[in-house]
Amino acid sequence: MNKYDELFEALRTSWQVPWMQVAPSFISGRYDSLAVDCPFVFREDNHFAMTFIGFDGIGYRSGIATSGDLLHWRKEGMVIDRGEVGSPTEFNVALTWIMRDNDLYGSGELQRVDGRLLGTYHAYPAPGYETGPAAIGLCWSDDARHWQLEPFFLHSQEGAGWERGGLYKSCLVAHDGLYYLFYNAKNRDSWPWFEQIGLVTSRDLVHWERYAGNPVLPVGAAGTWDEQFASDPYVLRAGDTWVMFYYGLATDGHARNGVAFSDDLLHWEKAPVPLIDVGAVGSMDSQYAHKPAIFFNRGTLYHYYCAVSPYPEVELNGVSTRELRGIGVRTSRLVHL
């Protein structure tokens, strides 16, 4: 028996909440008009909050929603808009992580550095859906609603071949005086490519060093569920074990969420099967059940993810989509709906 088997079983979320938690608006001009993606959930005062990114045909912008029960969410609006013409965020800005309590079974509250909230974001250099090689930067806030962006510090062209095509979602963890920033990247800018997860570390949030053993989470062998992508890290700690939730893409065209385990944040052992699979034909996650966000409350584990299914064509401002992309959730036990 593998030493992580019991923990893997504890992380299963078998109950599907039968509606999207946050869905695209399909309203022309809205930041979330065509898609909603990349959830991040945390506790805030006497309620819960979720940051997410919206896509409007030009690029990503970042929004927030709140909830009293983790099942019904109300959008508040944008927290980071696109930048000025000529700026690095002219077309895109995607807030994907805010540094939080590391404990998987903890409060899920955000942590402050020098009195402020610390987040990570990325942006793509051209209009369109993830067009061009993105870079990663830090951002700061007092209230999770207004953010000050620092210049990018992590660029694909400075990395090894596995990440030269561009960077994606990042995850920032503080442990024993060191900051660990996990991120996924692709090896080339044109399809087909591989996405894998790497690591950079820093003691001062200024000087960063790529880990010599990158990628720390590579794609799986041919024929496995993550043979094409091992992407979107979401790292928390369960007791003495670090847990990395991530998604994999197989050549069957489906994306699923899985998990890997580590004792030192550097060496990771994957569970051989996904934690959650795509749904049946006609369900909201029949195409993809991917991009995890994990939250624990009152004995229940909530596994949020980006759910994608085919959808009748929608065209807004000259951009069309044929998929429904929003946020779903599965739970470890039946919850009152």
Secondary structure per residue as TSV (DSSP state, phi and psi in degrees):
chain	resnum	aa	ss	phi	psi
A	1	M	-	360.0	128.2
A	2	N	-	-65.8	142.7
A	3	K	T	-66.6	-15.6
A	4	Y	T	-98.8	-0.7
A	5	D	H	-59.6	-43.6
A	6	E	H	-64.2	-40.2
A	7	L	H	-66.6	-40.7
A	8	F	H	-57.7	-44.3
A	9	E	H	-63.6	-35.8
A	10	A	H	-68.4	-20.4
A	11	L	T	-92.1	-1.4
A	12	R	-	-68.2	140.6
A	13	T	-	-129.2	97.7
A	14	S	-	-93.1	-12.5
A	15	W	E	-96.8	122.3
A	16	Q	E	-94.9	120.9
A	17	V	-	-75.5	126.3
A	18	P	S	-85.3	26.9
A	19	W	S	-146.9	157.0
A	20	M	-	-69.5	135.2
A	21	Q	S	-73.1	-42.6
A	22	V	B	-138.9	125.6
A	23	A	-	-121.8	159.0
A	24	P	-	-63.7	151.6
A	25	S	-	-81.5	-28.2
A	26	F	-	53.7	35.2
A	27	I	-	-114.8	122.9
A	28	S	T	-56.1	134.3
A	29	G	T	91.4	-13.4
A	30	R	-	-80.6	148.6
A	31	Y	T	-65.0	-22.1
A	32	D	T	-112.2	29.1
A	33	S	S	-68.1	-31.0
A	34	L	S	-113.7	-23.6
A	35	A	E	-164.6	154.1
A	36	V	E	-129.0	139.6
A	37	D	E	-153.4	168.5
A	38	C	E	51.6	70.6
A	39	P	E	-73.6	151.2
A	40	F	E	-143.3	118.8
A	41	V	E	-112.6	139.2
A	42	F	E	-151.1	164.4
A	43	R	E	-88.5	138.0
A	44	E	E	-142.7	108.3
A	45	D	T	55.7	-122.2
A	46	N	T	-101.8	20.6
A	47	H	E	-145.6	-169.8
A	48	F	E	-122.2	155.1
A	49	A	E	-135.5	152.5
A	50	M	E	-136.0	120.4
A	51	T	E	-87.8	153.6
A	52	F	E	-157.4	168.8
A	53	I	E	-113.3	142.2
A	54	G	E	-112.2	148.6
A	55	F	E	-119.5	130.7
A	56	D	-	-119.0	11.7
A	57	G	S	99.7	-26.7
A	58	I	S	-91.2	-46.1
A	59	G	-	176.8	-170.7
A	60	Y	E	-82.8	144.1
A	61	R	E	-136.3	160.2
A	62	S	E	-110.4	132.9
A	63	G	E	-125.7	179.5
A	64	I	E	-143.9	147.0
A	65	A	E	-132.4	157.0
A	66	T	E	-128.1	159.1
A	67	S	E	-152.6	150.4
A	68	G	S	-98.5	-13.1
A	69	D	S	-136.2	5.3
A	70	L	S	70.6	6.0
A	71	L	S	-122.3	-26.9
A	72	H	S	-121.3	120.7
A	73	W	-	-119.8	143.7
A	74	R	E	-120.5	121.7
A	75	K	E	-68.1	134.9
A	76	E	E	-95.2	-30.9
A	77	G	E	130.7	-166.3
A	78	M	E	-76.5	147.6
A	79	V	E	-113.0	-23.5
A	80	I	E	-139.3	121.3
A	81	D	-	-97.5	170.0
A	82	R	-	-62.8	156.4
A	83	G	-	-86.1	-176.2
A	84	E	-	-69.2	160.0
A	85	V	T	-56.9	130.9
A	86	G	T	89.7	-8.5
A	87	S	S	-83.6	163.2
A	88	P	T	-63.7	-18.6
A	89	T	T	-110.9	26.4
A	90	E	S	-57.1	-35.5
A	91	F	S	-112.3	-21.4
A	92	N	-	-147.0	145.4
A	93	V	-	-157.7	118.6
A	94	A	E	-122.9	103.8
A	95	L	E	-78.1	120.3
A	96	T	E	-120.7	-11.3
A	97	W	E	-155.9	142.9
A	98	I	E	-127.8	131.9
A	99	M	-	-62.7	126.0
A	100	R	B	-128.4	176.3
A	101	D	-	-52.0	129.0
A	102	N	-	-71.0	-22.5
A	103	D	B	-72.5	119.7
A	104	L	T	-55.1	-37.9
A	105	Y	T	-102.5	19.1
A	106	G	S	-87.7	-161.7
A	107	S	-	-74.8	-22.8
A	108	G	-	74.4	19.7
A	109	E	B	-82.3	152.5
A	110	L	B	-75.1	149.1
A	111	Q	-	-105.9	148.5
A	112	R	E	-108.7	145.3
A	113	V	E	-118.4	118.1
A	114	D	T	53.3	38.6
A	115	G	T	84.6	0.0
A	116	R	E	-127.0	156.1
A	117	L	E	-76.4	143.5
A	118	L	E	-122.0	123.8
A	119	G	E	-123.8	173.4
A	120	T	E	-127.8	149.0
A	121	Y	E	-143.3	165.0
A	122	H	E	-140.2	163.6
A	123	A	E	-150.6	148.4
A	124	Y	-	-103.2	149.3
A	125	P	S	-84.1	-2.7
A	126	A	B	-141.2	159.2
A	127	P	T	-70.2	155.4
A	128	G	T	115.3	-176.3
A	129	Y	T	-83.3	103.4
A	130	E	T	51.9	53.5
A	131	T	B	-92.1	120.2
A	132	G	S	88.9	170.6
A	133	P	-	-78.4	115.8
A	134	A	-	-76.0	158.7
A	135	A	E	-125.9	165.4
A	136	I	E	-119.1	140.6
A	137	G	E	-139.2	169.9
A	138	L	E	-96.3	157.8
A	139	C	E	-146.0	155.5
A	140	W	E	-130.4	146.7
A	141	S	E	-151.0	155.4
A	142	D	S	-95.8	-23.5
A	143	D	S	-138.2	7.8
A	144	A	S	67.0	8.6
A	145	R	S	-115.8	-25.2
A	146	H	S	-128.3	123.6
A	147	W	E	-122.5	140.8
A	148	Q	E	-107.1	119.8
A	149	L	E	-90.7	132.5
A	150	E	E	-88.0	158.2
A	151	P	E	-60.8	155.8
A	152	F	E	-56.0	142.2
A	153	F	E	-119.1	-12.2
A	154	L	E	-125.5	119.9
A	155	H	-	-124.6	145.1
A	156	S	G	-67.6	-34.9
A	157	Q	G	-69.3	-14.5
A	158	E	G	-90.6	-4.9
A	159	G	S	-97.8	-171.1
A	160	A	-	-81.8	177.9
A	161	G	G	-59.8	-32.7
A	162	W	G	-66.4	-16.9
A	163	E	G	-120.5	9.8
A	164	R	T	-68.6	-20.3
A	165	G	T	-77.1	-16.6
A	166	G	E	137.4	159.6
A	167	L	E	-105.1	160.4
A	168	Y	E	-132.9	-146.1
A	169	K	E	-58.0	142.8
A	170	S	E	-122.8	163.2
A	171	C	E	-144.1	126.1
A	172	L	E	-114.9	124.8
A	173	V	E	-126.6	133.3
A	174	A	E	-104.1	129.8
A	175	H	E	-155.2	124.2
A	176	D	T	53.0	46.2
A	177	G	T	78.4	8.6
A	178	L	E	-128.4	142.2
A	179	Y	E	-98.4	128.1
A	180	Y	E	-111.0	117.9
A	181	L	E	-112.2	112.0
A	182	F	E	-94.6	146.0
A	183	Y	E	-155.4	156.1
A	184	N	E	-109.5	155.4
A	185	A	E	-150.2	161.6
A	186	K	E	-115.6	155.0
A	187	N	S	-84.5	-16.3
A	188	R	-	-153.1	162.3
A	189	D	S	-93.9	-3.5
A	190	S	S	-124.5	144.0
A	191	W	S	-72.3	141.6
A	192	P	S	-87.2	149.3
A	193	W	-	-137.0	169.6
A	194	F	-	-110.0	141.6
A	195	E	E	-114.7	133.3
A	196	Q	E	-139.6	165.9
A	197	I	E	-106.4	130.7
A	198	G	E	-119.6	-178.7
A	199	L	E	-143.0	135.5
A	200	V	E	-125.1	150.5
A	201	T	E	-128.8	156.3
A	202	S	E	-154.3	150.6
A	203	R	S	-101.2	-16.6
A	204	D	S	-129.9	4.1
A	205	L	S	66.0	12.2
A	206	V	S	-117.3	-49.2
A	207	H	S	-101.1	119.9
A	208	W	-	-118.0	144.2
A	209	E	E	-128.8	126.3
A	210	R	E	-69.3	138.0
A	211	Y	-	-70.2	134.2
A	212	A	T	-65.5	-21.7
A	213	G	T	-93.1	14.3
A	214	N	-	-63.3	149.2
A	215	P	-	-74.5	137.2
A	216	V	S	-72.2	-25.3
A	217	L	B	-130.5	95.8
A	218	P	-	-83.9	170.3
A	219	V	-	-66.4	160.2
A	220	G	-	-81.1	176.6
A	221	A	-	-69.5	162.5
A	222	A	T	-55.5	133.8
A	223	G	T	93.0	-6.0
A	224	T	S	-90.3	168.9
A	225	W	T	-73.1	-14.3
A	226	D	T	-123.7	37.5
A	227	E	S	-72.2	-20.7
A	228	Q	S	-103.9	-44.5
A	229	F	E	-128.8	143.3
A	230	A	E	-131.9	99.5
A	231	S	E	-136.2	166.1
A	232	D	E	56.3	68.4
A	233	P	E	-66.8	144.3
A	234	Y	E	-141.3	98.9
A	235	V	E	-106.3	127.0
A	236	L	E	-138.6	173.1
A	237	R	E	-119.8	132.3
A	238	A	E	-117.3	99.4
A	239	G	T	65.6	-122.5
A	240	D	T	-93.5	2.5
A	241	T	E	-109.4	130.4
A	242	W	E	-85.1	139.5
A	243	V	E	-122.3	124.5
A	244	M	E	-110.4	108.8
A	245	F	E	-81.4	141.1
A	246	Y	E	-157.5	173.1
A	247	Y	E	-119.5	151.5
A	248	G	E	-120.4	151.2
A	249	L	E	-121.6	131.8
A	250	A	-	-107.5	169.2
A	251	T	T	-72.9	-3.1
A	252	D	T	-78.4	-2.1
A	253	G	S	87.0	4.3
A	254	H	-	-106.9	144.7
A	255	A	E	-113.0	136.2
A	256	R	E	-136.5	154.3
A	257	N	E	-93.5	137.2
A	258	G	E	-135.2	-164.4
A	259	V	E	-152.6	150.0
A	260	A	E	-134.3	158.9
A	261	F	E	-127.5	150.9
A	262	S	E	-151.4	150.3
A	263	D	S	-99.4	-10.3
A	264	D	S	-138.8	6.5
A	265	L	S	70.2	1.8
A	266	L	S	-114.7	-39.4
A	267	H	S	-113.1	122.7
A	268	W	-	-120.6	140.5
A	269	E	E	-116.9	119.6
A	270	K	E	-77.8	143.7
A	271	A	-	-70.8	141.7
A	272	P	S	-73.8	-16.9
A	273	V	S	-127.2	157.2
A	274	P	-	-66.3	157.9
A	275	L	S	-78.4	-43.3
A	276	I	B	-131.6	143.5
A	277	D	-	-110.6	169.6
A	278	V	-	-66.4	158.2
A	279	G	-	-86.3	179.8
A	280	A	-	-70.4	161.9
A	281	V	T	-54.8	131.8
A	282	G	T	95.8	-12.2
A	283	S	S	-84.0	167.0
A	284	M	T	-72.9	-12.7
A	285	D	T	-125.8	35.9
A	286	S	S	-70.6	-22.0
A	287	Q	S	-97.3	-53.2
A	288	Y	E	-134.7	140.3
A	289	A	E	-131.3	87.2
A	290	H	E	-144.9	177.7
A	291	K	E	62.2	76.3
A	292	P	E	-76.1	151.5
A	293	A	E	-142.4	122.6
A	294	I	E	-113.0	136.6
A	295	F	E	-146.5	140.2
A	296	F	E	-118.3	134.0
A	297	N	E	-153.5	125.1
A	298	R	T	50.9	49.1
A	299	G	T	81.7	2.7
A	300	T	E	-119.5	133.8
A	301	L	E	-94.3	127.4
A	302	Y	E	-107.8	121.1
A	303	H	E	-110.5	95.7
A	304	Y	E	-82.9	152.9
A	305	Y	E	-163.3	166.1
A	306	C	E	-87.3	116.9
A	307	A	E	-101.0	132.6
A	308	V	E	-133.6	135.2
A	309	S	E	-145.7	160.6
A	310	P	E	-62.2	153.1
A	311	Y	E	-153.5	148.8
A	312	P	E	-57.3	143.8
A	313	E	E	-59.4	132.3
A	314	V	E	-119.8	131.6
A	315	E	E	-123.6	125.4
A	316	L	E	-133.8	125.7
A	317	N	T	53.5	38.8
A	318	G	T	81.7	3.1
A	319	V	E	-117.2	134.9
A	320	S	E	-120.1	156.5
A	321	T	E	-138.8	150.0
A	322	R	E	-122.8	28.1
A	323	E	E	-137.8	154.5
A	324	L	E	-103.8	115.9
A	325	R	E	-123.6	113.4
A	326	G	E	-153.2	-164.8
A	327	I	E	-106.7	125.0
A	328	G	E	-111.3	175.2
A	329	V	E	-149.1	142.6
A	330	R	E	-123.3	149.2
A	331	T	E	-124.9	160.5
A	332	S	S	-79.2	-14.5
A	333	R	S	-150.7	163.8
A	334	L	-	-64.6	126.4
A	335	V	-	-112.8	155.8
A	336	H	-	-68.4	122.1
A	337	L	-	-96.8	360.0
